[in-house]
Amino acid sequence: MPGKKTKDNVVTFVTMTATKQNWVLHPDKVFLDMLVEGLMTNYNRYAYFSCPCRSAAGVREKDKDIICPCAYCVPDQKEYGHCYCGLFLTPEFAKAGKKPQPIPERRPAEKDA
C-alpha cells in the first residue's frame, strides 16, 4: 500500500488539481479543512482519494467514478457552479460570491457501497 498522506499532501493535491483545471477551492477554510480531512482519511484507508462526501466500497474498480475529482465533478460544475462536495468551484461561481448549496446526487444508486 502506498505511504500515508498528511493534510499537507492533500492540500497540495487539491490545490494543484484546482490550478490545473482552472477551478477555485471552497472559500470557507473550516469547510475546506473538513473536506481535506475526509480525502486524507479515505486515501489512508483505501489508497486512493475517494470522494469525502460519498460512501466508498473500498475497491478501486467499484469506486473509480468517485475518485477525486470524481466523474460527476464537471457536469455538476456546469449545472450548479460547483461539485457535489463543494470542494471545486467554477471561477464564475466563486467570483459571484455564491456559496455551494446541496445538489442532487448524480451517482447511480446501484454504485453505492
Secondary structure, 3 states (H helix, E strand, C coil): CCCCCCHHHHHHHHHHHHHHHCCEECCCHHHHHHHHHHHHHHHHHHCCCECCCCCCCCCHHHHHHHECCCCCHHHHHHHHCECCCCCEECHHHHHCCCCCCCCCCCCCHHHCC
